[in-house]
Amino acid sequence: MGFLQGPLFVLTAAVAVVVLASIVRRLLGVRFSATRLVLAAAISWGMSAPIMTAMLGPKLPDGTLADAGKPLLLVLAMLVILLPSMVFLVVAEALAPSGSLPTPLEWIRGLRSRVARSRRYWRFTMILMRHGLGPYLRGRRPQANIGRSLREALNEGGLTFIKLGQILSTRRDLLPAEIIDELSLLQHQAAFVAWPQIQAVLEAEYGSVEEVFDRFDREPLAAASVAQVHSARLVSGEEVVVKVRRPGVTTQVNRDLDIIRRLARTLARRTSWARSLGVTALAEGFAAALREELDFRIEARNLAAVAVTRVEGVAVPKAFTEHSSARVLVMERFEGVPLRCALPRLAEREIAARELAERLLDYLLRQVMIDGVFHADPHPGNILLLADGRLGMLDFGSVGRLDSALRASMRRLLAAVDAGDPLYLCDAVLEVMTAPEEIDEAALERDLGRFTARHLRTDSGFDVAMFTDLFRIVSSHGLAVPAEVAAVFRALGTLEGTLTELARDFDIVTEARKLAGGYAAEQLTPEALKREAAAELVALVPMLRRLPRRVDRLLGAAEDGKLSVNVRLFADRRDRDVVTGLVHQVLITVLAATSGLMGVLMVGRQNGPMVGKSVSLYQFLGYSFLAVASVLALRVLVVVFRRPED
């Protein structure tokens, strides 16, 4: 039967480990991963023999323990055996909270990607070092002369980092003008993807390309960093353009986004200037926006959303959602040329450049002020001049969104800027921006007063660039510019450059004032007021129907002297759970301290009946109290070290 001893021992050990793990989890009262529980139980199993020997004496010649006949000592020894595993779990929770480390299976699966990500991380770090940016990673505040080095480093970093630089080049509220000017020079020249790779993507999506497209041109119309565009014709006869995501771009972008987040966390931890700029939030916002661009289903939904805005002479392509997916977007084809290329021929076609500028401004402002979904990047490359003289808007992979409350706040901010009243402007700024817990409103009002005197009370007029100064004022007072608001002014800044190319004397602010007056008039028409009043009335009717009965009850209670206010403390279950948890923790802590003190006092007692050969009853009780105190203390500590979100 010797051949059965090995498997029997393994089975016994496995059962013991499972039992120990279950007991330890119950004693600590917290859930742990199976890996941690098994490791903890294995530690107790491995230390069980020396603990038993130390407490119950050495083995006798017949294989039994000297004090094994004493049940009380045996129970105490079993409790002490559990302590090493509990200590391990508490220390592990303190050093690496549950959920902060991948499981072994996840670690093995992600080993290859982690190695590639780490290699890419160090490669980009070396790029930063090579361009002289290393000192700024160690805490030095950036100076104005680093713009060129930063641009060259981002350009060498590739697709994702170039896009990051392009986004940063629009954040005049955060970066100096010198850095903005350098980052504005970033351009990404994407090479064409070979047809076999594009064909593989199409076949993976459709199975057979011929079943969807009657014609598909292999030569691309254009290539960008994320996608490549081809001309095609559906089997139903519509002429379309097909946007195909570049193979492998998702893996590269995800890897680079992880690097950007890690760099942002490092900078926020080591440098004060990075914390003041909010680089962590910037990195997360950039990652979310770039991931949206990778999913063409989002762009298809964006096309449907912006189609609500109707301005005569501006067209948005229709998306064929039944043929689109995350990797392929099929859109209506516009016949035209990019606006920048069409500028020299406007006179030949008898098209007024100023009229186009007014049309574009009307389109974007209507989206921002009324509809709430707007084109986030209206540069000339994303605008076509169509054969019939209309403007065709392209590239809706990234759009800005404003809810009704934020649109109203933005209108009040622009009205305050137009009025030039610093008090009104201060209230509007505090409504739009995200304010810290403590803010010196008087100092903010003084700075805004100087801002209005400098920009708004002169005959020179003002332009979009003045909002850069406004953003820097609010940033100096600790106010954060919401991403949605920054997107509005980024789009306006981009549009200003486009409008200037169309008509150099075009005053965007003056024209915006005229259009805003028209929007206000639209909102005040009898039909619009009637719709608004009807909507408000529908919302108020249920409350108005209940109001007379409630007023009658209140008056009756007041007349009878029974009017009272009933306030229930801890009415919310979450509040009760928090208080109950605190009371439990305090109670367990008191019990642990009391048990520990009693244990120390009783261990020192030498007299009394003997439980074992060398252990008196008082000492046994003292050791038991100490063991119980240890279990209770570890139970408190593991909750303290456990992350709040768990």
C-alpha positions as a printed NumPy array, in Angstrom:
array([[  0.   ,   0.   ,   0.   ],
       [  3.076,   2.267,  -0.024],
       [  2.247,   3.487,  -3.499],
       [ -0.949,   5.062,  -2.073],
       [  0.832,   7.126,   0.579],
       [  2.002,   9.834,  -1.85 ],
       [ -1.437,  10.547,  -3.42 ],
       [ -3.102,  10.205,  -0.022],
       [ -0.758,  12.795,   1.475],
       [ -1.418,  15.192,  -1.404],
       [ -5.175,  14.724,  -1.057],
       [ -4.995,  15.255,   2.711],
       [ -2.926,  18.401,   2.247],
       [ -5.333,  19.744,  -0.378],
       [ -8.36 ,  19.152,   1.855],
       [ -6.552,  20.769,   4.797],
       [ -5.634,  23.813,   2.724],
       [ -9.229,  24.244,   1.536],
       [-10.568,  23.929,   5.101],
       [ -7.957,  26.342,   6.469],
       [ -8.701,  28.859,   3.703],
       [-12.423,  28.744,   4.452],
       [-11.86 ,  29.209,   8.197],
       [ -9.424,  32.113,   7.693],
       [-11.824,  33.927,   5.374],
       [-14.643,  33.543,   7.887],
       [-12.488,  34.799,  10.762],
       [-11.369,  37.918,   8.877],
       [-14.828,  38.574,   7.47 ],
       [-13.502,  39.793,   4.095],
       [-13.474,  38.121,   0.706],
       [-10.094,  37.365,  -0.869],
       [ -9.051,  35.917,  -4.186],
       [ -8.617,  32.152,  -4.359],
       [ -4.879,  32.595,  -4.996],
       [ -4.323,  34.563,  -1.786],
       [ -6.422,  32.188,   0.281],
       [ -4.558,  29.147,  -1.026],
       [ -1.179,  30.777,  -0.337],
       [ -2.278,  31.773,   3.158],
       [ -3.611,  28.295,   3.93 ],
       [ -0.43 ,  26.721,   2.583],
       [  1.611,  28.891,   4.966],
       [ -0.443,  27.701,   7.944],
       [ -0.217,  24.09 ,   6.752],
       [  3.543,  24.362,   6.408],
       [  3.934,  25.87 ,   9.886],
       [  1.492,  23.534,  11.578],
       [  4.109,  20.91 ,  12.476],
       [  6.563,  23.252,  14.295],
       [  3.688,  25.07 ,  16.047],
       [  2.171,  21.815,  17.252],
       [  5.573,  20.628,  18.448],
       [  6.246,  23.888,  20.281],
       [  2.872,  23.903,  22.037],
       [  2.207,  20.2  ,  22.577],
       [  5.733,  18.919,  22.959],
       [  7.843,  16.57 ,  20.814],
       [  6.575,  13.334,  19.36 ],
       [  6.738,  10.235,  21.536],
       [  8.259,   6.967,  20.266],
       [  4.794,   5.748,  19.276],
       [  4.308,   8.838,  17.001],
       [  1.878,  10.725,  19.25 ],
       [  2.478,  14.174,  20.779],
       [  3.346,  14.538,  24.438],
       [  0.331,  16.719,  25.308],
       [ -1.96 ,  15.588,  22.509],
       [ -4.31 ,  14.173,  25.084],
       [ -5.095,  17.625,  26.366],
       [ -8.057,  18.844,  24.247],
       [ -7.771,  22.451,  25.419],
       [ -4.157,  22.721,  24.315],
       [ -5.042,  21.116,  20.986],
       [ -7.8  ,  23.705,  20.339],
       [ -5.414,  26.533,  21.24 ],
       [ -2.746,  25.108,  18.935],
       [ -5.229,  24.937,  16.064],
       [ -6.138,  28.608,  16.624],
       [ -2.472,  29.629,  16.707],
       [ -1.873,  27.714,  13.459],
       [ -4.341,  30.05 ,  11.728],
       [ -2.508,  33.221,  12.793],
       [  0.375,  33.05 ,  10.23 ],
       [ -2.081,  32.835,   7.332],
       [ -4.124,  35.734,   8.704],
       [ -0.984,  37.842,   9.176],
       [  0.   ,  37.054,   5.577],
       [ -3.4  ,  38.179,   4.251],
       [ -3.318,  41.44 ,   6.236],
       [  0.246,  42.272,   5.163],
       [ -0.587,  41.388,   1.549],
       [ -3.649,  43.649,   1.699],
       [ -1.514,  46.498,   3.061],
       [  1.213,  46.131,   0.431],
       [ -0.943,  45.163,  -2.566],
       [ -4.715,  45.685,  -2.052],
       [ -7.048,  43.169,  -3.629],
       [ -7.684,  43.95 ,  -7.263],
       [ -4.494,  45.972,  -7.704],
       [ -2.591,  42.967,  -9.066],
       [ -3.638,  40.692, -11.927],
       [ -4.507,  37.075, -11.281],
       [ -1.878,  34.496, -12.274],
       [ -3.901,  33.553, -15.358],
       [ -4.235,  37.201, -16.376],
       [ -0.545,  37.743, -15.681],
       [  0.471,  34.837, -17.901],
       [ -1.901,  35.904, -20.688],
       [ -0.723,  39.516, -20.563],
       [  3.001,  38.78 , -20.21 ],
       [  3.721,  39.294, -23.888],
       [  1.78 ,  42.54 , -24.109],
       [  3.386,  43.825, -20.899],
       [  6.854,  43.142, -22.242],
       [  6.03 ,  44.97 , -25.486],
       [  4.417,  47.837, -23.545],
       [  7.392,  48.163, -21.202],
       [  9.798,  48.149, -24.139],
       [  7.751,  50.882, -25.831],
       [  7.58 ,  52.849, -22.566],
       [ 11.345,  52.863, -22.12 ],
       [ 11.867,  53.642, -25.784],
       [  9.677,  56.732, -25.542],
       [ 11.352,  57.713, -22.268],
       [ 14.709,  57.557, -24.046],
       [ 13.242,  59.754, -26.818],
       [ 12.341,  62.345, -24.187],
       [ 15.815,  62.08 , -22.681],
       [ 17.479,  62.425, -26.063],
       [ 15.596,  65.638, -26.744],
       [ 16.607,  67.158, -23.418],
       [ 13.301,  66.682, -21.605],
       [ 14.627,  64.373, -18.888],
       [ 15.006,  67.084, -16.204],
       [ 11.338,  68.013, -16.509],
       [ 10.349,  64.421, -15.686],
       [ 12.219,  64.801, -12.393],
       [ 10.378,  67.864, -11.164],
       [ 11.706,  70.941, -12.914],
       [  9.057,  73.311, -14.165],
       [  8.922,  73.569, -17.996],
       [ 10.218,  76.755, -19.513],
       [  9.184,  78.466, -22.748],
       [ 12.207,  77.183, -24.664],
       [ 11.181,  73.534, -24.531],
       [  8.509,  73.845, -27.247],
       [ 10.742,  72.69 , -30.084],
       [ 12.175,  69.79 , -28.076],
       [  8.678,  68.652, -27.106],
       [  7.451,  68.855, -30.701],
       [ 10.4  ,  66.823, -32.003],
       [  9.99 ,  64.206, -29.272],
       [  6.256,  63.784, -29.934],
       [  6.867,  63.635, -33.68 ],
       [  9.425,  60.873, -33.187],
       [  7.031,  59.046, -30.842],
       [  4.589,  58.392, -33.687],
       [  0.846,  58.415, -34.294],
       [ -0.612,  58.621, -30.769],
       [  1.897,  61.13 , -29.464],
       [  1.479,  63.347, -32.531],
       [ -2.282,  63.391, -31.933],
       [ -1.624,  64.27 , -28.285],
       [  0.534,  67.186, -29.404],
       [ -2.153,  68.335, -31.832],
       [ -4.739,  68.331, -29.032],
       [ -2.38 ,  70.174, -26.667],
       [ -1.74 ,  72.789, -29.361],
       [ -5.351,  73.904, -28.92 ],
       [ -5.172,  74.269, -25.122],
       [ -4.123,  77.901, -24.851],
       [ -5.644,  77.927, -21.392],
       [ -2.935,  75.541, -20.166],
       [  0.266,  76.073, -22.165],
       [  2.376,  79.105, -23.057],
       [  2.057,  80.59 , -26.534],
       [  5.603,  79.506, -27.461],
       [  4.79 ,  75.838, -26.856],
       [  1.412,  76.175, -28.589],
       [  3.088,  77.624, -31.693],
       [  5.563,  74.732, -31.858],
       [  2.952,  72.012, -31.313],
       [  0.765,  73.554, -34.02 ],
       [  3.432,  72.492, -36.538],
       [  2.847,  68.79 , -35.859],
       [  1.568,  66.947, -38.93 ],
       [  1.275,  63.198, -39.481],
       [  2.012,  61.882, -42.975],
       [  0.394,  58.454, -43.102],
       [  1.52 ,  55.927, -45.693],
       [ -1.037,  53.974, -47.727],
       [ -1.937,  50.48 , -46.546],
       [ -1.532,  47.759, -49.179],
       [ -4.759,  46.444, -50.725],
       [ -4.417,  42.842, -49.405],
       [ -4.553,  44.149, -45.815],
       [ -7.594,  46.327, -46.563],
       [ -9.251,  43.409, -48.345],
       [ -8.684,  41.191, -45.311],
       [-10.499,  43.698, -43.08 ],
       [-13.42 ,  43.959, -45.532],
       [-13.769,  40.195, -45.869],
       [-13.683,  39.804, -42.09 ],
       [-16.58 ,  42.276, -41.83 ],
       [-18.719,  41.276, -44.851],
       [-17.587,  37.787, -45.793],
       [-17.879,  38.619, -49.477],
       [-17.134,  42.176, -50.621],
       [-19.072,  41.635, -53.878],
       [-22.32 ,  41.067, -51.95 ],
       [-22.189,  44.63 , -50.593],
       [-20.272,  46.657, -53.192],
       [-20.841,  46.681, -56.927],
       [-17.478,  48.463, -57.291],
       [-14.643,  49.002, -54.846],
       [-11.611,  51.049, -55.927],
       [ -8.367,  49.55 , -54.701],
       [ -6.514,  52.853, -54.961],
       [ -7.241,  54.899, -51.815],
       [ -8.554,  58.441, -51.949],
       [ -6.697,  59.448, -48.794],
       [ -4.845,  57.976, -45.842],
       [ -4.901,  59.25 , -42.275],
       [ -3.303,  58.039, -39.073],
       [ -6.307,  55.933, -38.021],
       [ -8.031,  54.999, -41.277],
       [ -7.802,  54.845, -45.052],
       [-10.565,  56.032, -47.401],
       [-11.64 ,  54.302, -50.643],
       [-14.25 ,  55.104, -53.24 ],
       [-16.951,  52.496, -53.93 ],
       [-20.472,  51.918, -55.187],
       [-23.064,  49.865, -53.316],
       [-25.012,  47.135, -55.061],
       [-28.043,  49.404, -54.645],
       [-26.304,  51.994, -56.839],
       [-25.298,  54.733, -54.343],
       [-21.823,  56.208, -54.704],
       [-20.085,  56.013, -51.339],
       [-16.746,  56.412, -49.618],
       [-15.547,  53.618, -47.338],
       [-13.424,  54.422, -44.319],
       [-11.391,  51.379, -43.241],
       [ -9.467,  51.285, -39.973],
       [ -5.766,  50.609, -40.422],
       [ -4.857,  47.044, -39.338],
       [ -3.007,  46.91 , -36.029],
       [ -3.69 ,  50.535, -35.123],
       [ -5.817,  49.607, -32.078],
       [ -2.991,  47.621, -30.459],
       [ -0.521,  50.433, -31.068],
       [ -2.869,  53.111, -29.758],
       [ -3.784,  51.14 , -26.618],
       [ -0.114,  50.536, -25.878],
       [  0.743,  54.204, -26.371],
       [ -2.235,  55.371, -24.309],
       [ -1.027,  53.201, -21.445],
       [  2.379,  54.903, -21.716],
       [  0.768,  58.359, -21.717],
       [ -1.269,  57.524, -18.604],
       [  1.812,  56.149, -16.815],
       [  3.834,  59.245, -17.71 ],
       [  0.972,  61.473, -16.562],
       [  0.769,  59.699, -13.189],
       [  4.543,  59.912, -12.784],
       [  4.578,  63.625, -13.579],
       [  1.616,  64.315, -11.274],
       [  3.391,  62.47 ,  -8.462],
       [  6.792,  64.098,  -8.923],
       [  6.095,  67.641, -10.148],
       [  3.915,  70.487,  -8.929],
       [  3.52 ,  72.025, -12.405],
       [  1.983,  68.787, -13.718],
       [ -0.476,  68.648, -10.83 ],
       [ -1.473,  72.266, -11.432],
       [ -2.147,  71.487, -15.102],
       [ -4.17 ,  68.383, -14.229],
       [ -2.14 ,  66.12 , -16.521],
       [ -3.85 ,  62.958, -15.251],
       [ -7.307,  64.227, -16.233],
       [ -5.894,  65.467, -19.547],
       [ -4.458,  62.034, -20.295],
       [ -7.721,  60.277, -19.451],
       [ -9.735,  62.7  , -21.581],
       [ -7.371,  62.28 , -24.507],
       [ -7.544,  58.482, -24.2  ],
       [-11.357,  58.517, -24.207],
       [-11.488,  60.815, -27.259],
       [ -8.962,  58.763, -29.232],
       [-10.766,  55.513, -28.475],
       [-13.944,  57.08 , -29.832],
       [-12.138,  57.789, -33.101],
       [-11.162,  54.119, -33.35 ],
       [-14.784,  52.954, -33.219],
       [-16.53 ,  53.983, -36.429],
       [-19.927,  53.099, -34.965],
       [-19.532,  56.183, -32.777],
       [-18.795,  58.319, -35.832],
       [-21.919,  56.934, -37.537],
       [-23.99 ,  57.985, -34.513],
       [-22.275,  61.381, -34.537],
       [-23.29 ,  61.882, -38.174],
       [-26.893,  61.21 , -37.267],
       [-26.682,  63.606, -34.304],
       [-25.174,  66.552, -36.217],
       [-27.646,  66.072, -39.065],
       [-30.214,  67.75 , -36.786],
       [-28.492,  71.106, -37.388],
       [-29.786,  72.474, -40.673],
       [-28.108,  75.492, -42.237],
       [-28.796,  76.318, -45.842],
       [-25.737,  75.586, -47.959],
       [-24.08 ,  73.174, -45.489],
       [-24.321,  69.404, -45.969],
       [-23.35 ,  66.418, -43.801],
       [-22.831,  62.975, -45.369],
       [-25.273,  60.233, -44.525],
       [-23.892,  57.087, -42.921],
       [-25.074,  53.693, -44.183],
       [-25.289,  52.077, -40.746],
       [-26.436,  48.727, -42.116],
       [-23.061,  48.345, -43.837],
       [-20.918,  49.998, -41.138],
       [-19.142,  48.493, -38.145],
       [-16.42 ,  49.332, -35.639],
       [-13.735,  48.951, -38.323],
       [-15.564,  50.072, -41.475],
       [-17.692,  53.177, -42.074],
       [-19.695,  53.585, -45.295],
       [-20.778,  57.155, -46.034],
       [-22.448,  59.123, -48.785],
       [-19.87 ,  60.441, -51.233],
       [-19.509,  64.18 , -51.752],
       [-18.128,  65.451, -55.043],
       [-15.953,  68.42 , -54.251],
       [-12.509,  69.695, -53.355],
       [-11.019,  70.622, -49.964],
       [-11.795,  74.201, -49.032],
       [ -8.137,  75.217, -48.888],
       [ -7.585,  74.002, -52.458],
       [-10.765,  75.721, -53.645],
       [ -9.917,  79.183, -52.302],
       [ -8.03 ,  80.419, -55.418],
       [-10.972,  79.477, -57.667],
       [-13.819,  81.044, -55.707],
       [-13.839,  84.153, -57.895],
       [-13.96 ,  82.031, -61.061],
       [-17.008,  80.195, -59.713],
       [-18.615,  83.48 , -58.627],
       [-18.776,  82.377, -55.002],
       [-18.376,  85.028, -52.293],
       [-15.788,  83.967, -49.733],
       [-17.415,  86.085, -47.035],
       [-20.739,  84.337, -47.585],
       [-19.024,  80.973, -47.044],
       [-17.447,  82.291, -43.841],
       [-20.806,  83.488, -42.511],
       [-22.347,  80.139, -43.409],
       [-19.644,  78.201, -41.536],
       [-19.899,  80.391, -38.444],
       [-23.681,  80.088, -38.429],
       [-23.378,  76.299, -38.688],
       [-20.973,  75.919, -35.748],
       [-22.635,  78.459, -33.448],
       [-26.052,  76.941, -34.06 ],
       [-24.649,  73.555, -33.087],
       [-23.041,  74.941, -29.92 ],
       [-25.82 ,  77.248, -28.732],
       [-28.97 ,  75.409, -29.792],
       [-28.431,  71.761, -30.716],
       [-25.584,  70.873, -28.304],
       [-23.603,  68.595, -30.672],
       [-20.889,  70.324, -32.677],
       [-17.988,  69.57 , -35.013],
       [-14.875,  69.564, -32.801],
       [-12.278,  70.106, -35.55 ],
       [-13.579,  72.395, -38.357],
       [-10.238,  73.002, -40.072],
       [-10.148,  73.532, -43.893],
       [ -9.072,  69.954, -44.547],
       [-12.353,  68.693, -43.051],
       [-14.51 ,  70.967, -45.246],
       [-15.277,  70.399, -48.919],
       [-16.576,  72.904, -51.432],
       [-19.086,  70.833, -53.368],
       [-19.838,  71.14 , -57.057],
       [-23.173,  72.842, -56.343],
       [-21.545,  75.495, -54.112],
       [-22.539,  73.93 , -50.8  ],
       [-20.061,  73.2  , -47.999],
       [-19.639,  69.527, -47.109],
       [-18.512,  68.771, -43.542],
       [-16.278,  65.724, -43.02 ],
       [-14.639,  63.746, -40.185],
       [-17.057,  63.479, -37.295],
       [-14.977,  60.933, -35.377],
       [-14.739,  63.448, -32.547],
       [-17.584,  65.816, -31.695],
       [-18.286,  68.063, -28.744],
       [-21.425,  67.73 , -26.649],
       [-23.117,  70.247, -24.38 ],
       [-26.2  ,  69.486, -22.303],
       [-28.972,  72.059, -21.986],
       [-27.715,  73.375, -18.62 ],
       [-24.179,  73.873, -19.913],
       [-25.478,  75.531, -23.093],
       [-27.414,  77.993, -20.951],
       [-24.316,  78.644, -18.834],
       [-22.223,  79.199, -21.959],
       [-24.791,  81.705, -23.262],
       [-24.617,  83.601, -19.967],
       [-20.794,  83.588, -20.088],
       [-20.731,  84.992, -23.616],
       [-23.394,  87.561, -22.667],
       [-21.259,  88.638, -19.691],
       [-18.212,  89.003, -21.933],
       [-20.281,  91.044, -24.361],
       [-21.606,  93.272, -21.555],
       [-18.114,  93.818, -20.086],
       [-19.471,  93.679, -16.494],
       [-16.854,  92.087, -14.151],
       [-19.419,  91.12 , -11.483],
       [-21.695,  89.476, -14.049],
       [-18.643,  87.857, -15.635],
       [-17.452,  86.482, -12.279],
       [-20.835,  84.829, -11.622],
       [-20.882,  83.37 , -15.137],
       [-17.323,  82.029, -14.798],
       [-18.106,  80.332, -11.478],
       [-21.185,  78.769, -13.071],
       [-19.319,  77.375, -16.075],
       [-15.984,  76.401, -14.513],
       [-15.328,  73.748, -11.879],
       [-14.431,  75.643,  -8.697],
       [-12.313,  74.319,  -5.782],
       [-13.726,  74.081,  -2.27 ],
       [-12.177,  77.416,  -1.272],
       [-11.829,  80.354,  -3.64 ],
       [-11.133,  84.045,  -3.152],
       [-14.024,  85.555,  -5.103],
       [-12.931,  89.117,  -4.37 ],
       [ -9.504,  88.512,  -5.94 ],
       [-11.162,  86.786,  -8.913],
       [-13.458,  89.785,  -9.415],
       [-10.468,  92.157,  -9.362],
       [ -8.61 ,  90.097, -11.976],
       [-11.712,  89.908, -14.157],
       [-12.139,  93.664, -13.773],
       [ -8.643,  94.179, -15.148],
       [ -9.487,  91.703, -17.924],
       [-12.594,  93.649, -18.956],
       [-10.681,  96.949, -18.854],
       [ -7.958,  95.532, -21.066],
       [-10.079,  93.645, -23.606],
       [-13.67 ,  94.835, -23.471],
       [-13.607,  98.594, -22.911],
       [-11.518,  99.689, -25.864],
       [-12.404, 100.602, -29.404],
       [-10.122,  97.912, -30.838],
       [-12.716,  95.199, -30.409],
       [-11.862,  91.678, -29.297],
       [-11.365,  88.243, -30.772],
       [-11.301,  84.575, -29.791],
       [ -7.656,  84.867, -28.66 ],
       [ -8.731,  86.925, -25.654],
       [-10.336,  83.821, -24.154],
       [ -6.794,  82.513, -23.69 ],
       [ -6.219,  85.33 , -21.2  ],
       [ -9.565,  84.597, -19.531],
       [ -8.684,  80.896, -19.151],
       [ -5.325,  81.743, -17.609],
       [ -6.989,  84.002, -15.066],
       [ -9.43 ,  81.311, -13.949],
       [ -6.661,  78.68 , -13.909],
       [ -4.535,  80.885, -11.624],
       [ -7.429,  80.846,  -9.13 ],
       [ -7.654,  77.05 ,  -9.153],
       [-10.738,  76.803, -11.362],
       [-10.724,  73.95 , -13.871],
       [-12.013,  74.396, -17.406],
       [-14.411,  71.495, -18.179],
       [-13.422,  69.457, -21.21 ],
       [-16.7  ,  70.328, -22.962],
       [-16.083,  74.066, -22.569],
       [-12.471,  73.731, -23.7  ],
       [-13.741,  71.843, -26.77 ],
       [-16.046,  74.746, -27.647],
       [-13.272,  77.314, -27.633],
       [-10.892,  74.901, -29.347],
       [-13.425,  74.529, -32.158],
       [-13.963,  78.296, -32.289],
       [-10.216,  78.855, -32.431],
       [ -9.859,  76.355, -35.268],
       [-12.819,  77.892, -37.073],
       [-11.321,  81.367, -36.703],
       [ -8.261,  80.203, -38.66 ],
       [-10.516,  78.738, -41.344],
       [-12.609,  81.905, -41.572],
       [ -9.485,  84.059, -41.762],
       [ -8.32 ,  82.041, -44.756],
       [-11.662,  82.668, -46.417],
       [-11.9  ,  86.391, -45.632],
       [ -8.999,  88.127, -43.914],
       [-11.157,  91.014, -42.654],
       [-13.796,  88.68 , -41.172],
       [-14.582,  89.698, -37.555],
       [-15.747,  86.469, -35.94 ],
       [-16.95 ,  88.1  , -32.718],
       [-18.975,  90.843, -34.414],
       [-20.628,  88.305, -36.695],
       [-21.238,  85.976, -33.762],
       [-23.079,  88.792, -31.963],
       [-25.398,  89.228, -34.94 ],
       [-26.074,  85.496, -35.172],
       [-26.642,  85.186, -31.417],
       [-29.289,  87.894, -31.677],
       [-30.977,  85.888, -34.398],
       [-30.908,  82.727, -32.271],
       [-32.5  ,  84.624, -29.383],
       [-35.212,  85.905, -31.719],
       [-35.852,  82.33 , -32.907],
       [-36.325,  81.244, -29.311],
       [-38.834,  84.068, -28.729],
       [-41.18 ,  83.401, -31.645],
       [-44.796,  82.636, -30.701],
       [-44.455,  79.046, -31.866],
       [-41.248,  78.478, -29.867],
       [-42.7  ,  80.1  , -26.742],
       [-45.854,  78.033, -27.108],
       [-43.85 ,  74.809, -27.32 ],
       [-41.728,  75.799, -24.31 ],
       [-44.783,  76.74 , -22.262],
       [-46.532,  73.486, -23.186],
       [-43.505,  71.442, -22.136],
       [-43.247,  73.265, -18.794],
       [-46.975,  72.894, -18.186],
       [-46.879,  69.159, -18.823],
       [-44.12 ,  68.86 , -16.227],
       [-46.023,  70.981, -13.679],
       [-49.505,  69.419, -14.014],
       [-48.917,  66.427, -11.654],
       [-47.546,  68.731,  -8.954],
       [-50.342,  71.269,  -9.392],
       [-52.989,  68.54 ,  -9.019],
       [-51.548,  67.469,  -5.657],
       [-50.901,  71.003,  -4.381],
       [-54.457,  71.908,  -3.129],
       [-54.756,  68.723,  -1.042],
       [-51.338,  69.253,   0.507],
       [-52.053,  72.901,   1.319],
       [-55.39 ,  71.885,   2.906],
       [-53.621,  69.273,   5.075],
       [-51.009,  71.804,   6.198],
       [-53.606,  74.424,   7.098],
       [-55.719,  71.842,   8.943],
       [-52.745,  70.619,  10.96 ],
       [-51.743,  74.198,  11.807],
       [-55.317,  75.017,  12.913],
       [-55.465,  71.962,  15.189],
       [-52.012,  72.628,  16.631],
       [-50.654,  69.402,  15.189],
       [-48.226,  70.884,  12.672],
       [-44.817,  69.325,  13.171],
       [-41.698,  68.497,  11.217],
       [-40.455,  64.923,  11.295],
       [-36.768,  64.517,  10.505],
       [-35.423,  60.964,  10.376],
       [-31.746,  60.573,  11.049],
       [-30.014,  57.891,   8.999],
       [-33.054,  57.371,   6.797],
       [-30.761,  56.31 ,   3.975],
       [-29.641,  52.683,   4.235],
       [-26.133,  53.667,   3.106],
       [-25.803,  56.038,   6.073],
       [-26.936,  53.304,   8.444],
       [-24.418,  50.879,   6.922],
       [-21.56 ,  53.349,   7.392],
       [-22.419,  54.031,  11.042],
       [-22.97 ,  50.332,  11.743],
       [-19.622,  49.49 ,  10.183],
       [-17.844,  52.128,  12.284],
       [-19.51 ,  50.88 ,  15.471],
       [-18.498,  47.312,  14.641],
       [-14.898,  48.363,  14.013],
       [-14.739,  50.302,  17.284],
       [-16.298,  47.418,  19.207],
       [-13.911,  44.861,  17.721],
       [-10.959,  47.16 ,  18.475],
       [-12.041,  47.513,  22.121],
       [-12.523,  43.752,  22.428],
       [ -9.106,  43.128,  20.877],
       [ -7.419,  45.547,  23.283],
       [ -9.289,  44.093,  26.281],
       [ -8.467,  40.503,  25.282],
       [ -4.814,  41.404,  24.744],
       [ -4.565,  43.099,  28.147],
       [ -6.243,  40.178,  29.921],
       [ -3.991,  37.751,  28.082],
       [ -0.833,  39.565,  29.151],
       [ -2.001,  39.647,  32.804],
       [ -2.928,  35.95 ,  32.887],
       [  0.162,  34.651,  31.091],
       [  2.247,  36.008,  33.962],
       [  0.352,  33.905,  36.504],
       [  2.354,  30.787,  37.424],
       [  0.007,  29.111,  39.909],
       [ -3.17 ,  27.245,  39.23 ],
       [ -4.217,  23.814,  37.963],
       [ -2.098,  22.395,  35.162],
       [ -3.542,  21.835,  31.717],
       [ -0.369,  20.364,  30.23 ],
       [  2.956,  19.269,  31.635],
       [  4.277,  22.842,  31.688],
       [  1.192,  25.019,  31.085],
       [ -1.147,  26.117,  33.862],
       [ -4.809,  26.895,  33.359],
       [ -4.159,  30.636,  33.805],
       [ -1.412,  30.567,  31.211],
       [ -3.644,  28.637,  28.84 ],
       [ -6.388,  31.242,  29.249],
       [ -3.812,  34.007,  28.761],
       [ -2.538,  32.452,  25.539],
       [ -6.14 ,  31.994,  24.401],
       [ -6.941,  35.662,  25.07 ],
       [ -3.823,  36.71 ,  23.163],
       [ -4.812,  34.506,  20.213],
       [ -8.326,  35.96 ,  20.196],
       [ -6.893,  39.507,  20.44 ],
       [ -4.633,  38.765,  17.484],
       [ -7.558,  37.51 ,  15.381],
       [ -9.696,  40.553,  16.244],
       [ -6.845,  42.997,  15.588],
       [ -6.105,  41.394,  12.224],
       [ -9.811,  41.578,  11.36 ],
       [ -9.741,  45.344,  11.985],
       [ -6.48 ,  45.869,  10.091],
       [ -7.599,  44.007,   6.98 ],
       [-10.635,  46.301,   6.691],
       [ -8.42 ,  49.358,   7.191],
       [ -6.057,  48.281,   4.405],
       [ -8.844,  47.214,   2.05 ],
       [ -9.401,  49.823,  -0.697],
       [-12.642,  51.851,  -0.199],
       [-14.048,  50.954,  -3.652],
       [-13.941,  47.279,  -2.723]])
